[in-house]
Amino acid sequence: MASKQPRGLGKGLGALLGEIGAETEPRRAPVGYVNKEIAGVRPAQDRGDILRIPVDRIEPNPFQPRTAFDPAALEELAQSIRTFGLIQPITVRKKADGHYQIISGERRFRACSMTGMDLIPAYVREADDQGMLEMAIVENVQRSDLDPIEVALSYRRLIEECDLTQEQMASRVGKSRVSVTNYLRLLRLPAKVQHDLKVGLLSVGHAKALLALEDPSDQEALCDLAVSGGLSVRQLEEKVRALLREPAAPAAAGTEALPEPYYRILEHIGKYFDSSISLKRTPSGKGTMTIRFGSDEEVDRFLKALDDANL
């Protein structure tokens, strides 16, 4: 009996891919949803399924929380769509004029437009303006593709424009109330610090350290130092403590600087004042709260809110 030839092992990834490519030729065509209706062809089918909608009948979402799209990332997505088609359709709502407004998927829509697609696959949903805002923000935040300032602005819009409490807001986005409050506090930082946080020069940890300071000029100065010196969050915290002339106290990893109810106080009171407020608490529970105001109107607004609430 002739001896068997030894089996070839360890042929390498390149060889394996070559064999797979040979077996699967010709390559499958990109996803095109060619079996789906074109919007407007049959009016009866206008909900609950994927439609192919002419690109000139699709409008951007005015409630889109993302304010910038990376051109390189868009081109990468466009190339993927050219090769494989649009795997995940966008989501739209139909307007009274027969056009469609994007609920989620504006990045995919832009990439599809770059490829020259004239029909874009989309789910069609019914939604009023509040529903549009909520779905757009929640969809984007849950994808974690917004910078911290965009997340914070999105949270504030949900609270203010959709009249949600922080508890309802946290439930919508699947976050804890403390997490939501911490993001909202970022909007109290000076514009310069917010910019550096937005473009990635600072982390959220750095920003939280700067929030311990009351003076915006001090916050900006330490922000510049952190960026130029490449300071870690711990190093920046030490600089902040030195500025405040507070002794360094070791904190347990993963714990909040203040108990949760204190953040609620900062958020509820702080929304009536344009300047910063601060709250300091010792381990024994004693502390001070400082409110800075810029005009009598701010104080009057706060007093009116107390009167309206019968406090």
C-alpha positions in Angstrom: 0.0 0.0 0.0 1.4 3.3 -0.9 2.0 5.6 2.0 -0.2 8.6 2.4 1.2 12.0 1.7 1.5 13.9 5.0 -1.3 16.5 5.4 -0.3 20.1 5.0 -0.6 22.0 8.3 0.2 25.6 9.1 -0.2 26.7 5.5 -0.6 30.3 6.6 -3.5 32.8 6.6 -2.7 34.1 3.2 -2.9 30.6 1.7 -6.2 29.9 3.4 -7.7 33.1 2.2 -6.5 32.3 -1.3 -8.3 28.9 -1.2 -11.5 30.5 0.1 -11.4 33.1 -2.6 -11.0 30.5 -5.3 -14.0 28.5 -4.0 -16.3 31.4 -3.7 -15.8 33.0 -7.1 -17.6 34.9 -8.5 -17.9 37.3 -5.6 -21.4 37.9 -4.3 -23.0 41.2 -5.3 -23.4 44.0 -2.7 -26.6 44.2 -0.7 -28.9 46.3 -2.7 -32.5 45.5 -1.4 -33.5 45.2 -5.0 -36.6 43.2 -4.0 -38.0 46.1 -2.0 -40.5 48.6 -3.1 -39.5 52.1 -4.2 -41.1 54.7 -2.1 -44.1 56.2 -3.8 -44.7 53.3 -6.2 -47.4 51.7 -4.1 -48.8 54.1 -1.5 -50.4 51.3 0.5 -47.0 50.0 1.6 -45.5 52.8 3.5 -44.8 51.5 7.0 -43.1 48.6 8.7 -40.8 47.4 6.0 -37.7 48.5 4.1 -38.4 50.9 1.2 -35.9 52.1 -1.4 -36.3 55.9 -1.3 -34.9 58.3 -3.9 -32.0 60.3 -2.4 -33.5 63.6 -3.4 -36.6 62.9 -1.3 -34.5 62.4 1.9 -33.8 65.3 4.3 -31.4 65.5 7.2 -32.6 65.4 10.7 -32.8 68.9 12.3 -32.5 67.3 15.7 -29.2 65.5 14.8 -27.0 65.8 17.9 -23.8 65.1 16.0 -22.3 68.3 14.7 -19.2 67.0 12.9 -18.5 64.1 10.6 -15.0 62.9 10.1 -14.3 63.0 6.3 -11.8 60.1 6.4 -14.3 57.9 8.3 -17.1 58.8 5.9 -14.9 57.9 2.9 -14.1 54.6 4.6 -17.7 53.9 5.2 -18.5 54.9 1.6 -15.9 52.4 0.3 -17.4 49.7 2.4 -20.9 50.5 0.9 -19.4 50.4 -2.6 -18.1 46.9 -1.8 -20.8 45.3 0.3 -23.8 47.6 -0.1 -25.7 49.3 2.8 -26.0 46.5 5.4 -28.0 48.5 7.9 -30.8 50.7 6.4 -31.3 54.2 7.7 -34.5 55.1 9.6 -36.8 57.9 8.4 -40.3 59.4 8.9 -42.6 60.5 6.1 -43.5 64.1 6.0 -46.8 65.6 4.7 -45.1 66.8 1.5 -44.1 63.2 0.5 -40.4 63.7 1.5 -38.7 61.7 4.2 -36.8 63.0 7.2 -33.9 61.0 8.8 -34.5 59.8 12.3 -31.2 57.9 12.5 -28.4 57.0 10.1 -27.3 60.4 8.8 -23.7 59.2 8.6 -24.8 56.2 6.5 -26.9 58.6 4.4 -24.0 60.9 3.7 -21.8 57.9 2.8 -24.4 56.5 0.4 -24.6 59.9 -1.3 -20.9 59.9 -1.7 -21.1 56.6 -3.6 -23.7 58.1 -6.1 -26.6 55.8 -4.9 -29.9 57.2 -6.2 -32.1 54.8 -4.0 -31.3 54.4 -0.3 -32.9 51.6 1.8 -34.8 52.9 4.8 -37.1 51.8 7.5 -40.1 54.1 7.7 -41.5 55.0 11.2 -44.1 57.4 12.4 -42.8 60.0 14.9 -43.6 63.5 16.1 -40.9 66.1 16.7 -40.4 64.9 20.3 -40.2 61.3 19.2 -37.7 62.4 16.5 -35.5 64.1 19.0 -35.6 61.3 21.5 -34.9 58.5 19.0 -32.1 60.5 17.3 -30.3 61.2 20.6 -30.8 57.8 22.2 -29.7 56.0 19.0 -26.6 58.1 18.8 -25.6 58.1 22.5 -26.0 54.3 22.6 -23.6 53.9 19.7 -21.1 55.9 21.8 -19.9 57.9 18.7 -20.5 61.4 20.2 -17.8 63.4 22.0 -18.5 64.2 25.6 -19.8 67.7 24.9 -22.2 66.5 22.3 -23.4 63.9 24.7 -23.9 66.5 27.4 -25.8 68.9 24.9 -27.9 66.0 23.8 -28.9 65.2 27.4 -29.7 68.8 28.1 -31.9 69.0 25.0 -33.8 65.9 26.0 -34.4 67.4 29.5 -35.4 70.9 28.3 -37.1 70.3 25.0 -38.9 67.0 25.9 -39.6 68.1 29.5 -38.0 65.0 31.1 -36.7 64.6 34.6 -33.2 63.4 35.1 -34.6 60.0 36.2 -36.6 59.7 32.9 -33.6 61.0 31.0 -31.3 58.4 32.5 -33.9 55.7 31.7 -34.1 56.8 28.1 -30.4 56.4 27.5 -29.7 53.5 29.8 -27.4 55.4 32.1 -27.4 56.0 35.8 -28.6 59.4 37.1 -25.1 60.2 38.4 -23.6 59.6 35.0 -26.2 61.9 33.4 -25.5 64.6 36.0 -21.8 64.3 35.5 -22.1 64.9 31.8 -24.4 67.9 32.3 -21.8 69.4 34.7 -19.4 69.5 31.8 -21.4 72.3 30.2 -20.5 74.6 33.1 -16.9 74.6 32.0 -15.5 77.6 30.0 -15.8 77.3 26.2 -12.0 76.9 25.9 -12.1 73.8 28.2 -15.1 72.4 26.4 -13.3 72.7 23.1 -10.3 70.8 24.3 -12.6 68.1 25.7 -14.6 68.0 22.5 -11.5 67.5 20.3 -9.9 64.9 22.6 -7.1 66.9 24.1 -8.7 66.4 27.5 -10.5 63.4 29.0 -13.7 63.5 31.0 -11.6 62.7 34.0 -9.5 65.8 33.4 -12.7 67.9 33.0 -14.2 66.6 36.3 -11.0 67.6 38.1 -11.3 71.1 36.7 -14.9 71.4 37.9 -13.6 71.5 41.5 -12.4 75.0 40.7 -14.8 78.0 40.8 -12.8 80.6 38.8 -13.1 80.0 35.0 -9.6 81.6 34.5 -8.1 79.0 36.9 -9.9 76.3 35.0 -8.5 77.6 31.6 -5.0 78.0 33.0 -4.9 74.4 34.4 -6.5 73.1 31.2 -3.6 74.7 29.2 -1.1 73.1 31.6 -2.7 69.7 31.3 -2.6 69.8 27.5 0.9 71.2 27.1 2.4 69.1 29.8 0.5 65.9 29.1 -0.7 65.7 32.7 -2.5 62.5 33.8 -5.8 62.9 35.6 -4.1 62.2 38.9 -1.4 64.8 38.2 -4.1 67.4 37.3 -6.0 66.6 40.5 -2.9 67.3 42.5 -2.5 70.7 40.8 -6.1 71.5 41.6 -5.7 70.5 45.2 -2.6 72.6 45.4 -4.5 75.6 44.0 -7.2 75.1 46.5 -4.7 74.6 49.3 -6.5 71.4 50.2 -4.6 68.4 51.6 -4.5 65.4 49.3 -6.9 62.8 50.7 -6.7 59.3 49.2 -10.1 58.3 47.6 -11.3 54.8 47.1 -11.1 53.8 43.4 -14.4 54.0 41.6 -16.2 56.2 44.2 -17.8 59.6 43.5 -16.4 62.8 45.1 -19.9 63.5 46.5 -22.8 61.3 47.3 -25.5 61.2 44.6 -28.0 63.6 46.3 -25.4 66.4 46.2 -25.1 66.2 42.5 -28.9 66.6 42.3 -28.6 69.8 44.3 -25.9 71.1 42.0 -28.0 70.4 39.0 -31.3 71.7 40.2 -29.9 74.9 41.7 -27.2 75.5 39.1 -29.6 75.7 36.1 -30.8 79.1 37.4 -27.3 80.7 37.4 -24.9 81.2 34.5 -21.9 81.3 36.7 -20.5 78.2 38.5 -21.6 76.9 41.8 -19.6 74.6 44.1 -20.3 72.3 47.0 -17.7 71.0 49.4 -18.3 68.2 51.9 -16.1 66.7 54.5 -16.2 62.9 55.4 -18.3 63.8 58.5 -21.0 65.4 56.3 -20.3 69.0 57.0 -19.6 71.4 54.2 -20.3 74.6 52.3 -22.1 75.6 49.0 -21.0 78.6 47.1 -23.3 80.2 44.5 -21.9 82.9 42.1 -24.4 85.0 40.2 -23.9 87.6 37.5 -27.0 89.8 37.8 -30.1 90.5 39.9 -32.1 88.8 37.2 -30.5 85.5 37.9 -31.5 85.8 41.6 -35.0 86.9 40.7 -35.3 83.8 38.4 -34.3 81.5 41.2 -36.6 83.2 43.7 -39.5 82.9 41.3 -38.8 79.2 40.9 -38.9 78.8 44.7 -42.2 80.7 44.8 -43.8 78.7 42.0 -42.8 75.5 43.9 -44.2 76.9 47.2 -40.8 76.4 48.9 
